[in-house]
Amino acid sequence: MDEVLQAVAPPAKSGSCFTDYDLRGRVPDDLDDALAFRLGVAYAQRFRPRCVALGRDARHSGPSLQNALAHGLIAGGAQVLDIGLCGTEEVYFAACQPGCDGGIMVTASHNPPGWNGMKLVRAGAVPVSGDSGLRELQAAVERSHGHPPPGPARMTPASFRDAYVRHLLGYIEADRLRPLKVLTDAGNGCASLVVDALAPSLPLRFTHVRHQPDGDFPHGVPNPLLPENRTATADAVREHGADFGIAWDGDFDRCFFFDERGRFIEGYYIVGLLAEAILQRRPGAKIIHDPRLLWNTREIVQRAGGTPVQSKTGHAFIKERMRAEDAVYGGEMSAHHYFRDFAYCDNGSIPWLLVAALLSATGEPLSRLLDARMRAYPVSGEINTSVRDIGATLARIERRYAPAALKVEHVDGLSAEFADWRFNLRGSNTEPVLRLNVETRADGALLKRRTGELLRLLQQE
């Protein structure tokens, strides 16, 4: 390791905060300024960028971690742009700008306030994940020593938000939007920054709740996947008579929808809705989807003349497959939506702009656009079950169901398909948990029965 990291300070944290896709951990137990500094040096030495853009979410530990990271990058020979409080998608956008060779977002997304983390990309917003450099960075951090020098790092303040807003507006025809009522819930994360920047160019009528960034997250962590976090958004949609509602996680790379009734819409159905709309403009294009839930997406894409392509779950895998296939759009049921015109990256702003355009063009409420699809392919929602041994449990479930299955796949965990139902069961990368998703062909009773059956089997350890 370069002498930059051979300081007299003792090693900081181990690599326990490194995941397959990013860094995530408690501050300072898993992630502290020393680790951030050493990561900055390692990134600069591994990728040799001339200039790196740094951003952060609203967490209180963000400025200190960003400053330490900047010290490391500068020590490694890079210049640093400070784009300040922002969303992950804005770091992706910055990394695609001339003269910028990478970006790092300091965020823990939907984790509790005491957590933080980092998402790393190279020039062109190419992700740095387990198989594309992150493991090498982890090894460099773990075998090195070093601590950031005192004081502020010499970062150059920069803003790409105006250019980013112009990019977002390119996905719609703003003058053709109807004055829809839109309820936004930023969850005290950072989504409000881009919403407010877009609002003057849109005829939409916004009502905001939990709008201001607040690292204390006084109303709970911004994670709309948790059912208990949806009530406030749903109630606000109904109270204000909104045409639809949007909620985001903390760094707003995911967005979640509520229809005009305040009903939470599973991300699975939004994937199909967006795929169909995009294929009207890009006929014959490829659409990437994950293996957890897929019948609705495949049917819609094929009917619209597109080609559905299955990828392993996870942003690094989806982005890699999108680039390989030159797919125009990719979607996961977890509310990650990826766009070729956005460097194949996930984005939490483009989807709601497209939905607003679709509602304006059709004159239909969101519920009517989705009800038939939800009846055709009802789903269980993702259900987590703690188990002692993920591999052994998956093998046991496969022995039980494989003999009668029409198809068994291992693209991501275990998928088993039957004539009128299917399921996917996959392990968490970070905890001893299996995640179950079940769907059927227009049979709610069968969905309930098969889901209950699988859950009972999972608990028989």
C-alpha positions in Angstrom: 0.0 0.0 0.0 1.2 3.5 -0.8 2.9 5.4 1.9 -0.1 7.8 2.1 -1.8 5.1 4.3 1.3 4.3 6.4 0.5 6.7 9.2 1.2 6.3 12.8 -2.4 6.1 13.8 -3.7 2.7 14.7 -6.1 0.9 12.3 -9.7 2.1 12.5 -12.6 -0.2 11.9 -12.4 -3.5 10.1 -14.3 -4.1 6.9 -17.5 -5.1 8.6 -19.4 -2.2 7.0 -18.7 -3.5 3.5 -21.6 -5.2 1.7 -21.8 -6.7 -1.8 -23.0 -3.3 -3.1 -21.8 -0.5 -0.8 -20.8 0.4 2.7 -23.4 0.4 5.5 -23.0 0.4 9.3 -23.4 2.1 12.6 -21.3 5.2 13.3 -18.8 5.1 14.9 -18.9 1.3 15.8 -18.7 0.0 12.2 -17.8 3.2 10.2 -15.8 6.2 11.3 -13.7 9.0 9.9 -10.5 6.9 9.9 -12.1 4.3 7.7 -13.6 6.9 5.4 -10.2 8.5 5.0 -8.6 5.2 4.2 -11.3 4.4 1.7 -10.8 7.7 0.0 -7.1 7.0 -0.4 -7.8 3.4 -1.6 -10.4 4.7 -4.2 -7.9 7.3 -5.5 -5.1 4.8 -5.8 -7.3 2.0 -7.3 -9.1 4.1 -10.0 -6.7 7.1 -10.5 -9.5 9.7 -10.9 -8.6 13.3 -11.6 -11.8 14.6 -10.0 -14.4 13.0 -7.7 -17.9 14.4 -6.7 -19.0 13.8 -3.1 -22.5 14.2 -1.8 -24.3 13.3 1.4 -27.8 12.8 2.8 -29.3 14.5 5.9 -27.6 12.3 8.6 -25.7 14.2 11.2 -22.6 12.1 10.7 -22.5 13.0 7.0 -20.4 16.1 7.0 -17.6 14.6 9.1 -17.5 11.4 7.0 -17.6 13.3 3.8 -14.7 15.6 5.0 -12.6 12.5 6.0 -13.3 10.9 2.7 -12.3 14.1 0.8 -9.0 14.2 2.8 -8.3 10.6 1.7 -9.1 11.3 -2.0 -6.9 14.4 -2.0 -4.1 12.5 -0.3 -4.4 9.9 -3.1 -4.0 12.6 -5.7 -7.6 13.5 -6.7 -9.5 16.8 -6.7 -12.8 16.8 -4.9 -16.1 18.5 -5.8 -18.5 19.0 -2.9 -22.1 18.9 -4.2 -23.4 19.0 -0.6 -26.8 17.8 0.5 -28.3 15.7 -2.3 -29.6 12.3 -3.4 -27.7 9.4 -4.7 -29.1 10.0 -8.2 -27.4 13.4 -8.2 -24.0 11.9 -7.5 -24.7 9.5 -10.4 -25.5 12.5 -12.6 -22.3 14.4 -11.4 -20.2 11.3 -12.2 -21.4 11.6 -15.8 -20.4 15.2 -16.3 -17.3 16.2 -18.3 -14.2 16.4 -16.1 -15.6 14.2 -13.3 -14.2 10.7 -13.0 -16.3 9.3 -10.2 -18.6 9.9 -7.3 -19.3 8.8 -3.8 -22.5 9.4 -1.9 -22.4 9.3 1.9 -25.7 7.7 2.9 -27.3 4.9 4.8 -30.6 5.2 2.8 -33.4 3.8 4.9 -31.3 2.7 7.9 -31.8 4.3 11.4 -30.3 7.7 12.2 -27.2 6.3 13.9 -26.1 4.6 10.7 -24.3 5.8 7.6 -22.6 4.4 4.6 -21.3 5.1 1.1 -22.2 4.3 -2.5 -19.4 4.4 -5.0 -19.3 4.9 -8.7 -16.6 5.5 -11.3 -16.7 7.8 -14.3 -20.0 7.4 -16.2 -21.7 6.3 -13.0 -20.4 2.7 -13.4 -21.0 1.1 -10.0 -18.2 -0.1 -7.8 -19.5 -3.3 -6.2 -18.2 -6.6 -4.9 -17.1 -7.9 -8.3 -16.0 -4.5 -9.7 -13.5 -3.2 -7.2 -15.2 -3.0 -3.9 -13.6 -6.1 -2.5 -10.2 -4.7 -3.5 -11.0 -1.5 -1.7 -12.1 -3.4 1.4 -8.8 -5.3 1.4 -6.8 -2.1 1.0 -8.7 -0.5 3.9 -8.3 -3.5 6.2 -4.5 -3.8 5.7 -3.8 -0.1 6.0 -3.4 2.6 8.7 -4.3 6.2 8.7 -6.4 9.0 10.0 -7.6 12.2 8.4 -5.7 15.4 9.2 -7.5 18.0 11.3 -9.6 20.7 9.7 -11.7 20.9 6.6 -10.5 19.3 3.4 -10.0 21.5 0.3 -13.1 20.6 -1.6 -14.5 22.8 -4.4 -18.2 23.6 -4.0 -20.2 22.6 -7.0 -23.8 22.2 -8.0 -25.2 20.3 -10.9 -28.8 20.6 -9.8 -30.0 23.0 -12.5 -28.5 20.8 -15.2 -30.0 17.7 -13.5 -33.5 19.3 -13.5 -33.2 20.0 -17.2 -32.2 16.3 -17.7 -35.3 15.1 -15.7 -37.6 17.4 -17.7 -36.4 15.7 -20.9 -38.3 12.6 -20.0 -41.7 14.3 -20.2 -43.5 17.1 -22.0 -44.3 19.4 -19.1 -46.7 21.5 -21.0 -48.9 18.5 -21.6 -49.3 17.6 -17.9 -52.6 18.2 -16.3 -52.7 20.2 -13.0 -52.8 17.0 -11.0 -52.7 17.1 -7.2 -49.6 15.3 -6.0 -48.8 14.4 -2.3 -45.1 14.1 -1.6 -43.6 12.5 1.5 -39.8 12.8 1.7 -39.7 11.2 5.1 -37.4 14.0 6.2 -34.8 12.7 3.7 -33.5 14.7 0.8 -36.1 14.1 -2.0 -37.6 17.5 -1.3 -34.5 19.2 -2.7 -35.1 18.0 -6.2 -38.9 18.2 -6.0 -38.7 21.9 -5.1 -36.2 22.5 -7.9 -38.6 20.8 -10.4 -41.8 22.4 -9.2 -41.5 25.8 -11.0 -41.4 24.0 -14.3 -44.4 21.8 -13.7 -48.2 22.6 -13.6 -48.7 20.0 -10.8 -50.2 21.1 -7.5 -48.0 19.8 -4.7 -48.8 19.1 -1.1 -45.8 18.1 1.0 -45.5 16.2 4.3 -42.3 15.5 6.2 -40.7 17.7 3.6 -37.6 19.2 5.3 -34.4 17.2 5.5 -33.8 16.2 9.2 -31.1 13.8 10.2 -33.0 12.9 13.4 -35.8 11.5 11.2 -38.4 12.6 13.9 -41.2 10.7 12.2 -39.3 7.4 11.8 -36.7 6.1 9.3 -37.6 6.9 5.7 -38.4 3.3 4.6 -41.8 3.0 2.8 -41.3 -0.7 2.5 -42.3 -1.0 6.1 -46.1 -1.2 6.3 -46.1 0.9 9.5 -44.4 3.7 7.7 -47.1 4.0 5.0 -50.1 5.1 7.1 -49.1 8.8 7.3 -48.7 9.0 3.5 -51.9 7.2 2.8 -53.9 9.4 5.2 -52.4 12.5 3.7 -53.3 11.4 0.1 -56.9 11.0 1.2 -57.0 14.1 3.4 -55.8 16.4 0.6 -57.7 14.6 -2.3 -54.4 13.9 -4.2 -54.4 12.2 -7.5 -51.5 10.1 -6.3 -48.9 10.1 -3.6 -45.1 9.5 -3.6 -42.8 8.5 -0.8 -39.0 8.1 -0.9 -36.3 6.5 1.1 -33.6 8.8 2.6 -31.4 9.2 -0.4 -34.4 9.0 -2.8 -33.0 6.5 -5.2 -36.3 4.6 -4.7 -39.8 6.0 -5.0 -43.0 4.4 -3.8 -46.6 5.1 -5.0 -50.0 5.5 -3.5 -53.1 5.8 -5.7 -55.9 8.3 -5.2 -57.5 6.1 -2.6 -54.4 6.2 -0.5 -53.6 2.5 -1.4 -50.0 1.6 -1.4 -48.9 0.1 -4.7 -46.4 -2.7 -4.7 -43.4 -1.8 -6.8 -43.9 -4.9 -8.9 -47.0 -3.3 -10.6 -45.2 0.0 -11.2 -42.5 -1.9 -13.1 -45.1 -3.2 -15.6 -46.8 0.2 -15.8 -43.5 2.0 -16.7 -42.4 -0.8 -19.0 -45.5 -0.5 -21.0 -45.3 3.3 -21.2 -41.6 3.2 -22.2 -42.2 0.6 -24.9 -44.7 2.8 -26.6 -41.9 5.2 -27.3 -39.2 2.5 -27.7 -40.8 -0.4 -29.5 -39.0 -3.7 -29.4 -36.7 -2.7 -26.6 -35.4 -5.0 -23.8 -36.7 -4.6 -20.3 -34.8 -6.0 -17.3 -36.6 -7.5 -14.3 -35.7 -9.4 -11.2 -36.8 -13.0 -10.4 -38.8 -12.4 -7.3 -42.0 -11.6 -9.1 -42.2 -11.7 -12.9 -45.4 -13.0 -14.5 -47.1 -9.6 -14.7 -44.0 -7.9 -16.1 -43.3 -10.5 -18.7 -46.9 -10.5 -19.9 -47.0 -6.7 -20.3 -43.6 -6.5 -21.9 -44.3 -9.2 -24.5 -47.8 -7.8 -25.2 -46.2 -4.4 -25.9 -43.6 -5.9 -28.3 -40.6 -5.8 -25.9 -38.3 -8.5 -24.7 -38.2 -9.3 -21.0 -34.8 -10.2 -19.6 -34.3 -11.7 -16.1 -31.4 -10.6 -13.9 -30.3 -11.4 -10.4 -31.7 -9.0 -7.8 -29.5 -6.1 -6.8 -28.5 -2.8 -8.3 -25.0 -3.9 -9.4 -26.4 -7.0 -11.2 -29.3 -5.1 -12.8 -27.0 -2.3 -14.0 -24.5 -4.8 -15.4 -27.2 -6.7 -17.2 -28.7 -3.5 -18.6 -25.4 -2.5 -20.1 -24.8 -6.0 -21.5 -28.3 -6.0 -23.1 -28.5 -2.3 -23.8 -31.9 -2.4 -22.2 -34.0 0.7 -22.1 -35.5 0.2 -18.7 -35.1 -2.1 -15.7 -37.2 -2.5 -12.6 -37.2 -4.3 -9.3 -40.2 -4.9 -7.1 -38.2 -3.1 -4.3 -39.0 0.2 -6.1 -35.6 0.6 -7.9 -36.1 1.8 -11.4 -33.2 1.9 -13.9 -33.0 3.9 -17.1 -30.7 3.6 -20.1 -30.8 7.4 -20.6 -29.7 7.9 -17.1 -26.4 5.9 -17.5 -28.3 2.6 -16.7 -28.7 3.8 -13.1 -31.6 3.8 -10.7 -33.5 7.0 -10.2 -36.2 8.0 -7.8 -37.4 11.1 -9.8 -38.0 9.8 -13.3 -40.7 7.3 -12.3 -43.1 9.8 -10.7 -42.6 12.2 -13.6 -43.5 9.4 -16.0 -46.6 8.4 -13.9 -47.8 12.0 -13.9 -47.4 12.1 -17.7 -49.3 8.8 -18.0 -52.2 10.0 -15.8 -52.3 13.2 -17.8 -52.3 11.4 -21.2 -54.9 8.8 -20.3 -57.2 10.8 -18.0 -57.5 7.7 -15.9 -56.9 7.5 -12.1 -53.9 5.4 -11.0 -56.2 2.8 -9.5 -57.9 2.1 -12.8 -54.6 1.7 -14.6 -53.5 -0.9 -12.1 -56.5 -2.7 -10.7 -56.8 -5.2 -13.5 -53.1 -6.2 -13.2 -53.4 -6.5 -9.5 -56.3 -8.9 -9.9 -54.6 -10.8 -12.6 -51.5 -11.4 -10.6 -52.0 -11.0 -6.8 -48.9 -11.1 -4.7 -48.0 -11.8 -1.1 -45.6 -8.9 -0.6 -42.1 -9.7 0.6 -42.2 -11.7 3.9 -39.0 -12.1 6.0 -38.4 -15.2 8.1 -35.4 -15.7 10.4 -33.7 -19.1 10.0 -30.7 -20.7 11.5 -29.2 -22.0 8.2 -30.2 -20.3 4.9 -28.6 -23.0 2.6 -30.1 -25.9 4.5 -33.5 -24.4 4.6 -33.5 -23.6 0.9 -32.5 -27.2 0.1 -35.3 -28.5 2.3 -37.9 -26.3 0.6 -36.6 -27.3 -2.8 -36.9 -31.0 -2.0 -40.5 -30.4 -1.0 -41.6 -28.5 -4.1 -39.2 -29.4 -7.0 -40.8 -32.8 -7.9 -44.2 -31.1 -8.8 -42.8 -27.9 -10.3 -42.9 -27.0 -14.0 -39.7 -25.1 -13.6 -37.0 -24.6 -10.9 -34.4 -21.8 -11.1 -31.5 -20.6 -9.0 -30.9 -17.2 -10.6 -31.4 -15.7 -7.2 -32.1 -18.0 -4.4 -34.8 -20.6 -5.3 -37.7 -20.0 -7.7 -40.3 -22.7 -8.3 -43.1 -22.3 -10.9 -46.3 -24.2 -11.2 -49.3 -23.8 -13.5 -51.2 -21.3 -11.4 -48.6 -20.1 -8.8 -45.0 -19.5 -8.2 -42.6 -18.5 -5.5 -39.1 -17.1 -5.0 -37.2 -17.6 -1.8 -33.9 -15.9 -1.4 -31.4 -15.2 1.5 -30.4 -11.9 2.8 -26.8 -10.9 2.2 -26.4 -9.4 5.7 -28.6 -11.4 8.1 -29.9 -14.9 8.6 -33.2 -14.1 7.0 -35.1 -15.7 4.0 -37.3 -13.4 1.9 -40.4 -15.0 0.4 -42.5 -13.7 -2.5 -45.5 -15.6 -3.9 -47.7 -14.8 -6.8 -50.7 -16.5 -8.5 -52.7 -16.3 -11.6 -55.9 -14.4 -10.5 -56.4 -16.6 -7.4 -56.4 -14.7 -4.1 -57.4 -17.8 -2.1 -54.6 -19.9 -3.6 -52.2 -17.1 -2.8 -53.2 -17.1 0.8 -53.1 -20.8 1.1 -49.7 -21.3 -0.6 -48.1 -18.4 1.3 -49.3 -19.8 4.6 -48.0 -23.3 3.7 -44.6 -22.0 2.8 -44.3 -19.9 6.0 -45.2 -22.9 8.2 -42.5 -25.0 6.4 -40.0 -22.2 7.0 -40.7 -22.2 10.7 -40.3 -26.0 11.0 -36.7 -26.0 12.1 
